[in-house]
Amino acid sequence: HFGSGVVKNQSFCLVKEADLPRERDWDGICGLGWHQIATKDERPLYSRVARASHGGHAVFAFVPGPAKQAYIVAGEVPYAAMKKGSLVWADGEALKLGGEQGFWVVSGGLAIHRASPVPSRFLLDTGTSFVLAPPNKYLLFVRSLIPESAFNTSCGLDVTAGNLVVCDCKVMELDSILPVRFFLGEKWLSIDFKDLFRRVPSHKGSDLCLLQIQQNPVSTMDPLDLLGDLLEAPSTPLYPTSWLDSVA
């Protein structure tokens, strides 16, 4: 049951053993992926949303809300929650070239200094709060974003937190750093440099700024590995690592 919508005879996975957080305000993970990921059933949940909703469309949307909260809308496009004319549709693609669609993957572009974007492919993943970049592209991206002198004096890797990039918050005061522009279809989204950081407490009592674009911690293209610590998903790569170059 989702509100007044009812989905009957929906298959789901029951995790018998998992190292789940002791304190949580949720009971399970609702998979909205393609059938290869969400369930072995040929009827994944997202494809049955239309019949169970008032809107009658097999769509779902994650909408930012007040107080840093978000909510999900199923069955219709939440036009009232978005700026008019800002929506763009992009065709889903297969993760592996020539393969079947298994993840939400779209083509687009990325730019910082360039006027025209670098062609890139994006995988939409709600299993992490970070924007993840491939290991072989991450250093180049960070060096393009933050001047080398500023990075060397104000930023570094937190080894105790899985080599996350953290900076002295004074780096956000630099006026010379350009925003990051994400391109999808005929539209683009500009994210200011200050919005790429989140203040976190340090062991010294003062705040540090955690960069929200981090290196993908796995050497495989399987996003399920991001949830490995949570769901004990198998870590065997589904695709050869040579395909990493095709996903930016």
C-alpha positions as YAML, in Angstrom:
chain: A
units: angstrom
residues:
- id: 1
  name: HIS
  ca: [0.00, 0.00, 0.00]
- id: 2
  name: PHE
  ca: [1.21, 3.51, -0.92]
- id: 3
  name: GLY
  ca: [-1.39, 6.00, 0.28]
- id: 4
  name: SER
  ca: [-4.59, 4.98, -1.48]
- id: 5
  name: GLY
  ca: [-2.74, 2.98, -4.12]
- id: 6
  name: VAL
  ca: [-2.56, -0.81, -3.82]
- id: 7
  name: VAL
  ca: [-0.21, -3.13, -5.70]
- id: 8
  name: LYS
  ca: [-1.33, -6.76, -5.50]
- id: 9
  name: ASN
  ca: [0.87, -9.87, -5.71]
- id: 10
  name: GLN
  ca: [4.11, -7.92, -5.91]
- id: 11
  name: SER
  ca: [7.25, -10.00, -5.46]
- id: 12
  name: PHE
  ca: [9.92, -8.78, -3.08]
- id: 13
  name: CYS
  ca: [13.15, -10.00, -1.54]
- id: 14
  name: LEU
  ca: [13.33, -11.01, 2.11]
- id: 15
  name: VAL
  ca: [16.82, -10.48, 3.52]
- id: 16
  name: LYS
  ca: [17.35, -13.15, 6.16]
- id: 17
  name: GLU
  ca: [20.70, -11.95, 7.45]
- id: 18
  name: ALA
  ca: [22.16, -8.47, 7.20]
- id: 19
  name: ASP
  ca: [24.20, -6.05, 9.27]
- id: 20
  name: LEU
  ca: [21.50, -3.36, 9.41]
- id: 21
  name: PRO
  ca: [21.73, -0.18, 11.49]
- id: 22
  name: ARG
  ca: [20.25, -0.67, 14.95]
- id: 23
  name: GLU
  ca: [18.62, 2.75, 15.07]
- id: 24
  name: ARG
  ca: [16.62, 3.50, 11.95]
- id: 25
  name: ASP
  ca: [13.25, 4.93, 10.97]
- id: 26
  name: TRP
  ca: [12.62, 2.55, 8.09]
- id: 27
  name: ASP
  ca: [11.72, -1.12, 7.79]
- id: 28
  name: GLY
  ca: [13.08, -2.02, 4.36]
- id: 29
  name: ILE
  ca: [14.33, -0.85, 1.00]
- id: 30
  name: CYS
  ca: [11.71, -0.29, -1.71]
- id: 31
  name: GLY
  ca: [13.39, -1.14, -5.01]
- id: 32
  name: LEU
  ca: [12.33, 1.00, -7.96]
- id: 33
  name: GLY
  ca: [14.94, -0.40, -10.33]
- id: 34
  name: TRP
  ca: [14.59, -2.57, -13.42]
- id: 35
  name: HIS
  ca: [13.54, -6.16, -12.88]
- id: 36
  name: GLN
  ca: [17.09, -7.56, -12.99]
- id: 37
  name: ILE
  ca: [17.88, -5.62, -9.81]
- id: 38
  name: ALA
  ca: [14.61, -5.15, -7.97]
- id: 39
  name: THR
  ca: [13.21, -8.67, -8.29]
- id: 40
  name: LYS
  ca: [13.44, -11.84, -10.34]
- id: 41
  name: ASP
  ca: [9.80, -11.26, -11.20]
- id: 42
  name: GLU
  ca: [9.03, -9.86, -14.65]
- id: 43
  name: ARG
  ca: [6.80, -7.26, -12.97]
- id: 44
  name: PRO
  ca: [9.03, -4.79, -11.11]
- id: 45
  name: LEU
  ca: [7.31, -2.31, -8.85]
- id: 46
  name: TYR
  ca: [7.89, 0.77, -11.02]
- id: 47
  name: SER
  ca: [6.09, -0.85, -13.98]
- id: 48
  name: ARG
  ca: [2.97, -1.46, -11.86]
- id: 49
  name: VAL
  ca: [2.72, 2.03, -10.41]
- id: 50
  name: ALA
  ca: [0.44, 3.27, -13.22]
- id: 51
  name: ARG
  ca: [-2.34, 0.78, -12.52]
- id: 52
  name: ALA
  ca: [-2.27, 1.48, -8.76]
- id: 53
  name: SER
  ca: [-2.12, 5.29, -8.92]
- id: 54
  name: HIS
  ca: [-4.58, 8.07, -9.67]
- id: 55
  name: GLY
  ca: [-2.27, 9.63, -12.24]
- id: 56
  name: GLY
  ca: [-2.17, 6.51, -14.35]
- id: 57
  name: HIS
  ca: [1.47, 6.91, -15.38]
- id: 58
  name: ALA
  ca: [4.37, 4.54, -14.69]
- id: 59
  name: VAL
  ca: [6.55, 7.31, -13.30]
- id: 60
  name: PHE
  ca: [7.97, 8.19, -9.91]
- id: 61
  name: ALA
  ca: [9.80, 11.28, -8.71]
- id: 62
  name: PHE
  ca: [11.99, 12.20, -5.76]
- id: 63
  name: VAL
  ca: [11.12, 15.74, -4.70]
- id: 64
  name: PRO
  ca: [13.20, 17.93, -2.36]
- id: 65
  name: GLY
  ca: [11.09, 19.22, 0.51]
- id: 66
  name: PRO
  ca: [11.40, 21.68, 3.40]
- id: 67
  name: ALA
  ca: [13.83, 21.22, 6.30]
- id: 68
  name: LYS
  ca: [16.21, 19.15, 4.13]
- id: 69
  name: GLN
  ca: [13.60, 16.44, 3.73]
- id: 70
  name: ALA
  ca: [12.37, 14.78, 0.54]
- id: 71
  name: TYR
  ca: [9.34, 12.84, -0.53]
- id: 72
  name: ILE
  ca: [8.39, 10.50, -3.37]
- id: 73
  name: VAL
  ca: [5.54, 11.00, -5.83]
- id: 74
  name: ALA
  ca: [4.30, 7.98, -7.79]
- id: 75
  name: GLY
  ca: [1.95, 7.86, -10.76]
- id: 76
  name: GLU
  ca: [2.20, 11.48, -11.89]
- id: 77
  name: VAL
  ca: [4.75, 14.21, -12.56]
- id: 78
  name: PRO
  ca: [4.85, 16.73, -9.65]
- id: 79
  name: TYR
  ca: [4.75, 19.84, -11.84]
- id: 80
  name: ALA
  ca: [3.62, 22.01, -8.91]
- id: 81
  name: ALA
  ca: [6.88, 21.26, -7.08]
- id: 82
  name: MET
  ca: [9.23, 22.36, -9.86]
- id: 83
  name: LYS
  ca: [10.16, 25.51, -11.67]
- id: 84
  name: LYS
  ca: [8.18, 25.90, -14.88]
- id: 85
  name: GLY
  ca: [10.14, 24.87, -17.95]
- id: 86
  name: SER
  ca: [12.92, 23.20, -15.99]
- id: 87
  name: LEU
  ca: [11.93, 19.57, -16.64]
- id: 88
  name: VAL
  ca: [13.79, 17.61, -19.30]
- id: 89
  name: TRP
  ca: [13.30, 14.00, -20.37]
- id: 90
  name: ALA
  ca: [16.24, 11.75, -21.25]
- id: 91
  name: ASP
  ca: [16.15, 8.26, -22.72]
- id: 92
  name: GLY
  ca: [17.33, 5.41, -20.53]
- id: 93
  name: GLU
  ca: [20.30, 3.39, -21.79]
- id: 94
  name: ALA
  ca: [21.98, 0.08, -21.11]
- id: 95
  name: LEU
  ca: [24.92, 0.26, -18.72]
- id: 96
  name: LYS
  ca: [26.97, -2.13, -20.81]
- id: 97
  name: LEU
  ca: [27.19, -1.15, -24.46]
- id: 98
  name: GLY
  ca: [25.01, -3.48, -26.47]
- id: 99
  name: GLY
  ca: [23.44, -5.00, -23.37]
- id: 100
  name: GLU
  ca: [20.01, -4.79, -21.78]
- id: 101
  name: GLN
  ca: [18.82, -1.99, -19.56]
- id: 102
  name: GLY
  ca: [19.45, -2.83, -15.93]
- id: 103
  name: PHE
  ca: [20.03, 0.53, -14.25]
- id: 104
  name: TRP
  ca: [18.75, 4.07, -14.71]
- id: 105
  name: VAL
  ca: [21.51, 5.37, -17.04]
- id: 106
  name: VAL
  ca: [21.31, 8.49, -19.22]
- id: 107
  name: SER
  ca: [23.71, 10.38, -21.44]
- id: 108
  name: GLY
  ca: [24.59, 13.99, -20.80]
- id: 109
  name: GLY
  ca: [27.57, 16.23, -20.24]
- id: 110
  name: LEU
  ca: [29.76, 17.81, -17.58]
- id: 111
  name: ALA
  ca: [31.62, 21.12, -17.67]
- id: 112
  name: ILE
  ca: [33.54, 23.43, -15.35]
- id: 113
  name: HIS
  ca: [35.92, 25.56, -17.42]
- id: 114
  name: ARG
  ca: [34.82, 24.49, -20.88]
- id: 115
  name: ALA
  ca: [32.07, 26.33, -22.73]
- id: 116
  name: SER
  ca: [30.79, 23.06, -24.21]
- id: 117
  name: PRO
  ca: [30.35, 20.00, -21.98]
- id: 118
  name: VAL
  ca: [32.41, 16.83, -21.98]
- id: 119
  name: PRO
  ca: [30.11, 13.96, -23.08]
- id: 120
  name: SER
  ca: [29.32, 11.89, -19.99]
- id: 121
  name: ARG
  ca: [27.00, 9.12, -18.87]
- id: 122
  name: PHE
  ca: [25.19, 9.30, -15.53]
- id: 123
  name: LEU
  ca: [23.84, 6.48, -13.41]
- id: 124
  name: LEU
  ca: [21.05, 7.57, -11.07]
- id: 125
  name: ASP
  ca: [21.59, 5.88, -7.72]
- id: 126
  name: THR
  ca: [19.68, 6.60, -4.52]
- id: 127
  name: GLY
  ca: [21.93, 4.30, -2.50]
- id: 128
  name: THR
  ca: [24.44, 7.05, -1.75]
- id: 129
  name: SER
  ca: [24.24, 10.74, -0.92]
- id: 130
  name: PHE
  ca: [27.39, 11.53, -2.91]
- id: 131
  name: VAL
  ca: [27.96, 12.17, -6.58]
- id: 132
  name: LEU
  ca: [30.48, 9.44, -7.39]
- id: 133
  name: ALA
  ca: [33.15, 9.69, -10.07]
- id: 134
  name: PRO
  ca: [35.21, 6.80, -11.53]
- id: 135
  name: PRO
  ca: [38.62, 6.41, -9.81]
- id: 136
  name: ASN
  ca: [40.49, 6.99, -13.08]
- id: 137
  name: LYS
  ca: [38.68, 10.32, -13.65]
- id: 138
  name: TYR
  ca: [38.37, 11.62, -10.10]
- id: 139
  name: LEU
  ca: [41.75, 13.30, -9.61]
- id: 140
  name: LEU
  ca: [41.43, 15.11, -12.93]
- id: 141
  name: PHE
  ca: [37.97, 16.33, -11.93]
- id: 142
  name: VAL
  ca: [39.07, 17.59, -8.50]
- id: 143
  name: ARG
  ca: [42.07, 19.39, -9.99]
- id: 144
  name: SER
  ca: [39.74, 21.09, -12.48]
- id: 145
  name: LEU
  ca: [37.38, 22.10, -9.71]
- id: 146
  name: ILE
  ca: [39.78, 23.28, -6.99]
- id: 147
  name: PRO
  ca: [43.03, 25.13, -7.85]
- id: 148
  name: GLU
  ca: [46.09, 23.04, -6.97]
- id: 149
  name: SER
  ca: [47.44, 25.64, -4.54]
- id: 150
  name: ALA
  ca: [44.14, 25.79, -2.66]
- id: 151
  name: PHE
  ca: [43.76, 22.02, -2.58]
- id: 152
  name: ASN
  ca: [47.29, 21.46, -1.28]
- id: 153
  name: THR
  ca: [46.89, 23.95, 1.56]
- id: 154
  name: SER
  ca: [43.22, 23.48, 2.53]
- id: 155
  name: CYS
  ca: [42.13, 19.97, 1.50]
- id: 156
  name: GLY
  ca: [43.15, 16.39, 2.01]
- id: 157
  name: LEU
  ca: [42.04, 12.79, 2.34]
- id: 158
  name: ASP
  ca: [40.43, 11.48, 5.54]
- id: 159
  name: VAL
  ca: [41.96, 8.01, 5.74]
- id: 160
  name: THR
  ca: [39.76, 7.05, 8.70]
- id: 161
  name: ALA
  ca: [36.62, 7.75, 6.63]
- id: 162
  name: GLY
  ca: [37.50, 5.77, 3.52]
- id: 163
  name: ASN
  ca: [39.70, 8.44, 1.88]
- id: 164
  name: LEU
  ca: [36.93, 11.00, 1.61]
- id: 165
  name: VAL
  ca: [38.03, 14.45, 0.45]
- id: 166
  name: VAL
  ca: [37.59, 17.05, 3.19]
- id: 167
  name: CYS
  ca: [38.61, 20.71, 3.21]
- id: 168
  name: ASP
  ca: [39.02, 23.61, 5.56]
- id: 169
  name: CYS
  ca: [35.75, 25.50, 5.19]
- id: 170
  name: LYS
  ca: [37.63, 28.66, 4.26]
- id: 171
  name: VAL
  ca: [38.05, 27.13, 0.80]
- id: 172
  name: MET
  ca: [34.38, 27.97, 0.14]
- id: 173
  name: GLU
  ca: [35.25, 31.66, 0.37]
- id: 174
  name: LEU
  ca: [37.31, 31.54, -2.82]
- id: 175
  name: ASP
  ca: [35.65, 33.64, -5.51]
- id: 176
  name: SER
  ca: [37.76, 32.30, -8.36]
- id: 177
  name: ILE
  ca: [36.24, 28.78, -8.38]
- id: 178
  name: LEU
  ca: [33.65, 28.13, -11.06]
- id: 179
  name: PRO
  ca: [30.40, 26.18, -10.61]
- id: 180
  name: VAL
  ca: [29.91, 22.67, -11.96]
- id: 181
  name: ARG
  ca: [27.44, 22.38, -14.83]
- id: 182
  name: PHE
  ca: [25.51, 19.17, -15.50]
- id: 183
  name: PHE
  ca: [23.91, 18.84, -18.95]
- id: 184
  name: LEU
  ca: [20.87, 16.68, -19.73]
- id: 185
  name: GLY
  ca: [19.06, 17.02, -23.03]
- id: 186
  name: GLU
  ca: [18.77, 20.68, -24.02]
- id: 187
  name: LYS
  ca: [19.01, 21.93, -20.43]
- id: 188
  name: TRP
  ca: [21.78, 22.28, -17.88]
- id: 189
  name: LEU
  ca: [22.03, 22.66, -14.14]
- id: 190
  name: SER
  ca: [24.65, 24.84, -12.51]
- id: 191
  name: ILE
  ca: [25.74, 23.94, -8.97]
- id: 192
  name: ASP
  ca: [27.67, 26.64, -7.12]
- id: 193
  name: PHE
  ca: [30.95, 25.67, -5.51]
- id: 194
  name: LYS
  ca: [29.64, 26.35, -2.00]
- id: 195
  name: ASP
  ca: [26.79, 23.91, -2.54]
- id: 196
  name: LEU
  ca: [29.26, 21.11, -3.25]
- id: 197
  name: PHE
  ca: [30.24, 20.93, 0.43]
- id: 198
  name: ARG
  ca: [28.56, 19.86, 3.64]
- id: 199
  name: ARG
  ca: [29.79, 20.98, 7.06]
- id: 200
  name: VAL
  ca: [30.76, 18.09, 9.33]
- id: 201
  name: PRO
  ca: [32.25, 18.14, 12.85]
- id: 202
  name: SER
  ca: [35.90, 17.22, 13.26]
- id: 203
  name: HIS
  ca: [37.57, 15.48, 16.20]
- id: 204
  name: LYS
  ca: [39.16, 18.83, 17.09]
- id: 205
  name: GLY
  ca: [35.76, 20.39, 17.70]
- id: 206
  name: SER
  ca: [35.71, 22.70, 14.69]
- id: 207
  name: ASP
  ca: [33.86, 22.09, 11.43]
- id: 208
  name: LEU
  ca: [35.33, 20.70, 8.25]
- id: 209
  name: CYS
  ca: [33.71, 20.78, 4.82]
- id: 210
  name: LEU
  ca: [33.07, 17.43, 3.16]
- id: 211
  name: LEU
  ca: [33.14, 17.48, -0.64]
- id: 212
  name: GLN
  ca: [29.90, 15.97, -1.99]
- id: 213
  name: ILE
  ca: [31.60, 14.67, -5.13]
- id: 214
  name: GLN
  ca: [33.72, 11.69, -4.14]
- id: 215
  name: GLN
  ca: [35.58, 8.84, -5.77]
- id: 216
  name: ASN
  ca: [33.65, 5.66, -6.41]
- id: 217
  name: PRO
  ca: [35.00, 3.28, -3.73]
- id: 218
  name: VAL
  ca: [34.55, 0.18, -5.88]
- id: 219
  name: SER
  ca: [36.37, -1.02, -8.97]
- id: 220
  name: THR
  ca: [33.26, -2.46, -10.60]
- id: 221
  name: MET
  ca: [30.36, -0.86, -12.41]
- id: 222
  name: ASP
  ca: [27.82, -2.67, -10.24]
- id: 223
  name: PRO
  ca: [26.04, -0.07, -8.04]
- id: 224
  name: LEU
  ca: [24.91, -2.89, -5.76]
- id: 225
  name: ASP
  ca: [28.47, -2.93, -4.42]
- id: 226
  name: LEU
  ca: [27.77, 0.48, -2.87]
- id: 227
  name: LEU
  ca: [25.26, -1.28, -0.62]
- id: 228
  name: GLY
  ca: [27.55, -4.19, 0.13]
- id: 229
  name: ASP
  ca: [28.14, -3.19, 3.75]
- id: 230
  name: LEU
  ca: [24.41, -2.83, 4.27]
- id: 231
  name: LEU
  ca: [22.90, -5.75, 2.39]
- id: 232
  name: GLU
  ca: [25.94, -8.02, 2.06]
- id: 233
  name: ALA
  ca: [25.55, -7.98, -1.71]
- id: 234
  name: PRO
  ca: [28.00, -10.13, -3.69]
- id: 235
  name: SER
  ca: [31.12, -8.22, -4.68]
- id: 236
  name: THR
  ca: [31.85, -10.14, -7.89]
- id: 237
  name: PRO
  ca: [32.01, -7.60, -10.75]
- id: 238
  name: LEU
  ca: [29.14, -7.95, -13.22]
- id: 239
  name: TYR
  ca: [31.03, -6.15, -15.96]
- id: 240
  name: PRO
  ca: [34.71, -5.88, -16.96]
- id: 241
  name: THR
  ca: [36.52, -2.91, -15.46]
- id: 242
  name: SER
  ca: [37.43, -1.77, -18.98]
- id: 243
  name: TRP
  ca: [33.88, -0.43, -19.25]
- id: 244
  name: LEU
  ca: [34.66, 2.13, -16.51]
- id: 245
  name: ASP
  ca: [35.95, 4.55, -19.14]
- id: 246
  name: SER
  ca: [32.49, 4.76, -20.72]
- id: 247
  name: VAL
  ca: [30.80, 6.05, -17.55]
- id: 248
  name: ALA
  ca: [31.74, 9.52, -16.33]
...
